[in-house]
Protein backbone atom coordinates (compact mmCIF):
# COMPACT_ATOMS: atom_id res chain seq x y z
CA UNK A 1 0.00 0.00 0.00
CA UNK A 2 1.35 3.41 -0.98
CA UNK A 3 0.41 5.16 2.31
CA UNK A 4 2.10 2.51 4.42
CA UNK A 5 5.45 3.03 6.13
CA UNK A 6 7.97 0.90 8.01
CA UNK A 7 8.35 0.56 11.77
CA UNK A 8 10.09 -1.77 14.19
CA UNK A 9 7.27 -3.22 16.28
CA UNK A 10 7.71 -5.16 19.52
CA UNK A 11 5.01 -7.75 20.14
CA UNK A 12 4.27 -10.66 22.40
CA UNK A 13 5.27 -14.07 21.01
CA UNK A 14 4.45 -16.92 23.38
CA UNK A 15 5.08 -14.78 26.46
CA UNK A 16 8.30 -13.23 25.08
CA UNK A 17 8.77 -9.78 23.61
CA UNK A 18 10.02 -9.91 20.03
CA UNK A 19 10.75 -7.10 17.56
CA UNK A 20 10.09 -7.28 13.82
CA UNK A 21 9.66 -4.84 10.93
CA UNK A 22 6.05 -4.15 9.93
CA UNK A 23 4.25 -1.92 7.48
CA UNK A 24 1.89 0.46 9.29
CA UNK A 25 -0.54 3.15 8.17
CA UNK A 26 -1.43 6.47 9.86
CA UNK A 27 -4.58 4.79 11.23
CA UNK A 28 -2.39 2.38 13.21
CA UNK A 29 -0.62 5.21 15.06
CA UNK A 30 -1.60 6.39 18.57
CA UNK A 31 -4.21 9.10 18.95
CA UNK A 32 -1.84 12.02 19.74
CA UNK A 33 -1.96 15.62 18.56
CA UNK A 34 1.13 15.93 16.31
CA UNK A 35 2.02 13.74 13.32
CA UNK A 36 5.76 13.72 12.59
CA UNK A 37 7.65 12.40 9.59
CA UNK A 38 10.65 10.86 11.32
CA UNK A 39 14.10 11.21 9.75
CA UNK A 40 16.46 9.85 12.39
CA UNK A 41 16.45 8.02 15.70
CA UNK A 42 19.31 6.66 17.80
CA UNK A 43 20.53 3.58 19.62
CA UNK A 44 20.87 3.76 23.41
CA UNK A 45 21.38 0.92 25.90
CA UNK A 46 17.67 1.01 26.69
CA UNK A 47 16.89 0.64 22.97
CA UNK A 48 19.16 -2.39 22.92
CA UNK A 49 17.10 -3.94 25.70
CA UNK A 50 13.81 -3.10 23.99
CA UNK A 51 14.76 -4.36 20.52
CA UNK A 52 16.23 -7.60 21.86
CA UNK A 53 13.00 -8.27 23.76
CA UNK A 54 14.36 -7.77 27.26
CA UNK A 55 11.09 -6.46 28.65
CA UNK A 56 11.46 -2.66 28.47
CA UNK A 57 8.10 -2.27 26.70
CA UNK A 58 5.35 -2.00 29.28
CA UNK A 59 2.57 -2.02 26.69
CA UNK A 60 2.35 -4.15 23.56
CA UNK A 61 2.45 -3.77 20.66
CA UNK A 62 5.18 -1.13 21.04
CA UNK A 63 7.28 0.79 18.53
CA UNK A 64 10.86 1.11 19.84
CA UNK A 65 13.21 4.10 19.78
CA UNK A 66 13.54 6.51 22.73
CA UNK A 67 14.72 9.42 20.53
CA UNK A 68 13.53 10.90 17.28
CA UNK A 69 14.10 13.88 15.01
CA UNK A 70 11.68 14.76 12.25
CA UNK A 71 9.36 17.23 10.55
CA UNK A 72 5.81 18.03 11.64
CA UNK A 73 3.27 16.91 9.00
CA UNK A 74 0.04 17.72 10.87
CA UNK A 75 -0.57 19.43 14.21
CA UNK A 76 -3.65 19.99 16.35
CA UNK A 77 -1.48 22.02 18.75
CA UNK A 78 -1.00 25.77 18.42
CA UNK A 79 2.65 25.31 19.42
CA UNK A 80 3.68 23.44 16.26
CA UNK A 81 2.88 23.74 12.56
CA UNK A 82 3.60 21.61 9.49
CA UNK A 83 7.22 22.00 8.45
CA UNK A 84 8.58 22.55 11.99
CA UNK A 85 11.66 20.47 12.69
CA UNK A 86 11.39 18.81 16.10
CA UNK A 87 13.12 16.38 18.44
CA UNK A 88 11.88 14.14 21.26
CA UNK A 89 14.02 12.45 23.96
CA UNK A 90 12.61 10.01 26.47
CA UNK A 91 9.16 10.68 27.93
CA UNK A 92 8.54 6.95 28.09
CA UNK A 93 8.93 6.37 24.33
CA UNK A 94 9.53 2.66 23.69
CA UNK A 95 8.18 1.83 27.18
CA UNK A 96 4.69 3.33 27.40
CA UNK A 97 4.44 5.26 24.14
CA UNK A 98 5.38 4.52 20.55
CA UNK A 99 8.82 5.81 19.62
CA UNK A 100 11.21 6.73 16.85
CA UNK A 101 11.80 3.46 14.99
CA UNK A 102 9.07 4.36 12.53
CA UNK A 103 9.00 6.51 9.40
CA UNK A 104 5.97 8.34 10.82
CA UNK A 105 4.84 8.78 14.41
CA UNK A 106 2.06 10.58 16.33
CA UNK A 107 3.26 12.26 19.53
CA UNK A 108 2.03 14.52 22.32
CA UNK A 109 2.94 18.14 21.59
CA UNK A 110 4.24 18.55 25.20
CA UNK A 111 7.05 16.11 24.38
CA UNK A 112 8.36 18.02 21.36
CA UNK A 113 11.22 20.50 21.41
CA UNK A 114 12.00 22.60 18.35
CA UNK A 115 15.26 21.46 16.76
CA UNK A 116 17.92 23.90 18.03
CA UNK A 117 19.26 26.09 15.17
CA UNK A 118 22.78 24.94 15.95
CA UNK A 119 22.09 21.35 14.88
CA UNK A 120 20.88 19.40 11.87
CA UNK A 121 18.48 16.57 12.66
CA UNK A 122 21.29 14.07 12.21
CA UNK A 123 23.53 16.01 14.60
CA UNK A 124 20.74 16.28 17.19
CA UNK A 125 20.39 12.51 17.06
CA UNK A 126 24.17 12.05 17.29
CA UNK A 127 23.67 13.75 20.64
CA UNK A 128 20.35 12.01 21.41
CA UNK A 129 19.26 10.95 24.88
CA UNK A 130 22.81 9.93 25.75
CA UNK A 131 24.32 13.31 24.94
CA UNK A 132 21.51 15.29 26.46
CA UNK A 133 21.89 13.16 29.63
CA UNK A 134 25.61 14.00 29.64
CA UNK A 135 24.71 17.69 29.58
CA UNK A 136 22.26 17.16 32.45
CA UNK A 137 25.15 15.58 34.40
CA UNK A 138 27.45 18.51 33.62
CA UNK A 139 24.73 20.99 34.68
CA UNK A 140 24.24 19.02 37.92
CA UNK A 141 27.98 19.20 38.69
CA UNK A 142 28.08 22.92 37.91
CA UNK A 143 25.09 23.57 40.16
CA UNK A 144 26.87 21.64 42.93
CA UNK A 145 29.78 24.08 42.59
CA UNK A 146 32.27 21.72 40.95
CA UNK A 147 34.37 24.19 39.00
CA UNK A 148 37.42 23.19 36.94
CA UNK A 149 39.72 24.73 39.57
CA UNK A 150 38.53 22.20 42.16
CA UNK A 151 40.41 19.28 40.60
CA UNK A 152 40.04 16.36 38.22
CA UNK A 153 36.67 14.99 37.13
CA UNK A 154 36.24 11.26 36.46
CA UNK A 155 33.87 9.81 33.83
CA UNK A 156 33.09 6.09 34.20
CA UNK A 157 31.76 3.75 31.48
CA UNK A 158 33.41 6.30 29.28
CA UNK A 159 33.50 4.79 25.82
CA UNK A 160 29.79 4.73 24.98
CA UNK A 161 27.22 7.49 24.47
CA UNK A 162 26.79 9.24 27.82
CA UNK A 163 30.45 8.94 28.78
CA UNK A 164 31.82 10.02 25.37
CA UNK A 165 29.76 13.20 25.24
CA UNK A 166 30.45 13.98 28.92
CA UNK A 167 34.20 13.84 28.21
CA UNK A 168 33.85 16.10 25.17
CA UNK A 169 31.74 18.63 27.11
CA UNK A 170 33.83 18.70 30.28
CA UNK A 171 37.12 19.03 28.43
CA UNK A 172 35.76 21.87 26.25
CA UNK A 173 34.66 23.59 29.48
CA UNK A 174 38.27 23.42 30.69
CA UNK A 175 38.03 20.58 33.20
CA UNK A 176 40.84 18.05 33.45
CA UNK A 177 38.90 14.89 32.65
CA UNK A 178 39.98 11.34 33.45
CA UNK A 179 38.11 8.57 31.64
CA UNK A 180 37.51 5.14 33.15
CA UNK A 181 37.04 2.41 30.57
CA UNK A 182 37.29 -1.37 30.64
CA UNK A 183 38.38 -1.52 27.01
CA UNK A 184 42.03 -0.75 26.29
CA UNK A 185 41.27 -0.31 22.57
CA UNK A 186 39.15 2.77 23.31
CA UNK A 187 41.88 4.75 25.08
CA UNK A 188 43.10 6.62 22.02
CA UNK A 189 39.51 7.53 21.08
CA UNK A 190 38.80 8.81 24.59
CA UNK A 191 41.92 11.00 24.52
CA UNK A 192 40.84 12.40 21.16
CA UNK A 193 37.54 13.38 22.75
CA UNK A 194 39.45 15.33 25.40
CA UNK A 195 40.33 12.91 28.21
CA UNK A 196 43.66 13.87 29.80
CA UNK A 197 44.19 10.30 30.91
CA UNK A 198 42.38 6.95 30.82
CA UNK A 199 42.29 4.46 33.69
CA UNK A 200 41.07 0.87 33.82
CA UNK A 201 38.03 -0.32 35.77
CA UNK A 202 40.41 -1.98 38.26
CA UNK A 203 42.21 1.29 38.89
CA UNK A 204 38.86 3.06 39.23
CA UNK A 205 37.93 0.61 41.98
CA UNK A 206 40.93 1.75 44.05
CA UNK A 207 41.09 -0.38 47.17
CA UNK A 208 37.36 -1.08 46.86
CA UNK A 209 36.77 0.38 50.30
CA UNK A 210 33.67 2.43 51.17
CA UNK A 211 35.94 5.30 52.24
CA UNK A 212 39.13 5.70 50.25
CA UNK A 213 41.85 8.25 49.48
CA UNK A 214 40.47 11.52 48.05
CA UNK A 215 41.09 11.70 44.33
CA UNK A 216 38.32 13.41 42.31
CA UNK A 217 36.60 16.80 42.57
CA UNK A 218 33.59 15.36 40.78
CA UNK A 219 32.45 12.49 38.61
CA UNK A 220 29.91 11.44 36.00
CA UNK A 221 29.01 7.80 36.63
CA UNK A 222 27.35 5.66 33.94
CA UNK A 223 27.99 2.34 35.67
CA UNK A 224 26.46 2.20 39.17
CA UNK A 225 27.10 -0.68 41.59
CA UNK A 226 30.69 -1.26 42.85
CA UNK A 227 32.20 1.29 40.46
CA UNK A 228 29.90 4.07 41.71
CA UNK A 229 30.53 3.02 45.32
CA UNK A 230 34.31 3.22 44.73
CA UNK A 231 34.00 6.59 43.01
CA UNK A 232 31.94 8.02 45.90
CA UNK A 233 34.65 6.76 48.28
CA UNK A 234 37.31 8.71 46.34
CA UNK A 235 35.53 12.07 45.97
CA UNK A 236 37.30 15.04 47.54
CA UNK A 237 35.84 16.94 50.46
CA UNK A 238 32.72 18.83 49.26
CA UNK A 239 32.74 17.11 45.86
CA UNK A 240 29.87 15.53 43.93
CA UNK A 241 28.99 12.62 41.66
CA UNK A 242 26.32 12.85 38.97
CA UNK A 243 24.88 9.32 38.78
CA UNK A 244 22.94 8.49 35.63
CA UNK A 245 23.59 4.86 34.71
CA UNK A 246 23.45 1.23 35.76
CA UNK A 247 25.56 -0.52 33.13
CA UNK A 248 27.35 -2.41 35.92
CA UNK A 249 24.27 -3.07 38.07
CA UNK A 250 21.55 -1.19 39.91
CA UNK A 251 22.84 -1.83 43.43
CA UNK A 252 25.02 0.58 45.40
CA UNK A 253 27.20 -1.09 48.03
CA UNK A 254 28.43 2.00 49.86
CA UNK A 255 28.35 3.53 53.35
CA UNK A 256 27.28 6.93 54.67
CA UNK A 257 30.91 7.86 55.49
CA UNK A 258 31.72 9.89 52.33
CA UNK A 259 28.48 11.81 52.80
CA UNK A 260 28.78 12.59 56.51
CA UNK A 261 32.57 12.92 56.81
CA UNK A 262 33.38 14.62 53.48
CA UNK A 263 30.08 16.29 52.60
CA UNK A 264 30.03 14.42 49.28
CA UNK A 265 26.84 14.88 47.20
CA UNK A 266 25.25 12.17 45.10
CA UNK A 267 23.31 13.88 42.31
CA UNK A 268 20.64 11.78 40.62
CA UNK A 269 20.19 12.50 36.91
CA UNK A 270 17.08 11.50 34.98
CA UNK A 271 16.55 12.40 31.34
CA UNK A 272 13.25 10.63 30.72
CA UNK A 273 10.88 12.81 32.71
CA UNK A 274 13.11 15.88 33.06
CA UNK A 275 10.92 19.00 32.87
CA UNK A 276 10.87 21.07 29.67
CA UNK A 277 12.91 23.98 31.16
CA UNK A 278 15.72 21.60 32.08
CA UNK A 279 15.66 20.02 28.60
CA UNK A 280 15.73 23.39 26.91
CA UNK A 281 18.60 24.53 29.14
CA UNK A 282 20.52 21.33 28.32
CA UNK A 283 19.98 21.69 24.55
CA UNK A 284 20.89 25.39 24.65
CA UNK A 285 24.14 24.55 26.45
CA UNK A 286 24.88 21.66 24.05
CA UNK A 287 24.64 24.17 21.20
CA UNK A 288 27.41 26.22 22.83
CA UNK A 289 29.57 23.69 24.66
CA UNK A 290 29.76 20.67 22.36
CA UNK A 291 32.53 20.68 19.78
CA UNK A 292 30.73 19.55 16.62
CA UNK A 293 33.99 18.61 14.93
CA UNK A 294 34.07 15.57 17.23
CA UNK A 295 30.83 14.19 15.80
CA UNK A 296 32.54 12.39 12.93
CA UNK A 297 34.73 10.42 15.31
CA UNK A 298 31.99 9.82 17.82
CA UNK A 299 29.13 8.81 15.52
CA UNK A 300 28.15 6.15 13.01
CA UNK A 301 25.04 6.30 10.81
CA UNK A 302 23.22 2.98 10.46
CA UNK A 303 20.08 1.96 8.54
CA UNK A 304 17.02 0.98 10.58
CA UNK A 305 17.29 -2.51 9.07
CA UNK A 306 20.48 -3.10 11.12
CA UNK A 307 18.74 -2.46 14.47
CA UNK A 308 18.34 -6.10 15.58
CA UNK A 309 22.11 -6.73 15.25
CA UNK A 310 23.05 -3.35 16.77
CA UNK A 311 20.80 -4.02 19.78
CA UNK A 312 22.73 -7.19 20.59
CA UNK A 313 26.03 -5.31 20.24
CA UNK A 314 25.13 -2.47 22.61
CA UNK A 315 23.97 -4.95 25.24
CA UNK A 316 27.28 -6.82 24.95
CA UNK A 317 29.20 -3.52 25.36
CA UNK A 318 30.57 -3.72 21.80
CA UNK A 319 29.42 -0.27 20.65
CA UNK A 320 31.71 2.75 20.76
CA UNK A 321 30.34 6.31 20.82
CA UNK A 322 26.95 7.14 19.32
CA UNK A 323 24.82 5.35 16.73
CA UNK A 324 22.36 7.40 14.65
CA UNK A 325 19.58 5.40 12.99
CA UNK A 326 18.35 6.44 9.53
CA UNK A 327 14.74 5.26 9.70
CA UNK A 328 14.34 5.67 5.93
CA UNK A 329 17.18 3.31 5.04
P1 LIG B 1 26.08 1.63 27.80
O1 LIG B 1 25.08 1.36 28.84
O2 LIG B 1 25.98 0.89 26.53
O3 LIG B 1 27.53 1.34 28.39
C1 LIG B 1 28.10 2.00 29.43
C2 LIG B 1 29.52 1.53 29.65
O4 LIG B 1 29.64 1.12 30.98
C3 LIG B 1 30.02 0.33 28.87
O5 LIG B 1 30.36 0.61 27.57
C4 LIG B 1 31.24 0.03 29.68
O6 LIG B 1 32.20 1.06 29.43
C5 LIG B 1 30.73 0.24 31.08
N1 LIG B 1 30.28 -1.02 31.66
C6 LIG B 1 29.38 -1.90 31.19
N2 LIG B 1 29.24 -2.95 32.02
C7 LIG B 1 30.06 -2.72 33.04
C8 LIG B 1 30.39 -3.44 34.22
N3 LIG B 1 29.82 -4.61 34.51
N4 LIG B 1 31.28 -2.90 35.06
C9 LIG B 1 31.86 -1.72 34.78
N5 LIG B 1 31.61 -1.01 33.67
C10 LIG B 1 30.72 -1.50 32.82
O7 LIG B 1 26.25 3.21 27.51
P2 LIG B 1 25.31 4.46 27.41
O8 LIG B 1 26.28 5.57 27.35
O9 LIG B 1 24.28 4.31 26.37
O10 LIG B 1 24.54 4.52 28.80
C11 LIG B 1 25.24 4.61 30.01
C12 LIG B 1 24.30 4.34 31.16
O11 LIG B 1 23.47 5.48 31.34
C13 LIG B 1 23.36 3.14 30.96
O12 LIG B 1 23.24 2.45 32.17
C14 LIG B 1 22.06 3.79 30.57
O13 LIG B 1 20.96 2.99 30.92
C15 LIG B 1 22.12 5.06 31.40
N6 LIG B 1 21.32 6.15 30.90
C16 LIG B 1 20.59 6.83 31.81
C17 LIG B 1 19.85 7.90 31.46
C18 LIG B 1 19.13 8.65 32.49
O14 LIG B 1 18.20 9.38 32.17
N7 LIG B 1 19.52 8.55 33.73
C19 LIG B 1 19.75 8.31 30.04
C20 LIG B 1 20.64 7.58 29.16
C21 LIG B 1 21.37 6.52 29.59
P3 LIG B 1 33.72 0.78 29.10
O15 LIG B 1 33.74 -0.33 28.09
O16 LIG B 1 34.21 2.09 28.57
O17 LIG B 1 34.31 0.40 30.42
Boltz pocket constraint, residues with backbone or C-beta under 6 A from the ligand:
constraints:
  - pocket:
      binder: B
      contacts: [[A, 43], [A, 44], [A, 45], [A, 46], [A, 129], [A, 130], [A, 133], [A, 156], [A, 157], [A, 158], [A, 159], [A, 160], [A, 161], [A, 162], [A, 163], [A, 180], [A, 181], [A, 182], [A, 183], [A, 186], [A, 201], [A, 222], [A, 223], [A, 227], [A, 243], [A, 244], [A, 245], [A, 246], [A, 247], [A, 248], [A, 249], [A, 269], [A, 270], [A, 271], [A, 272], [A, 314], [A, 315], [A, 317], [A, 319]]
      max_distance: 6.0
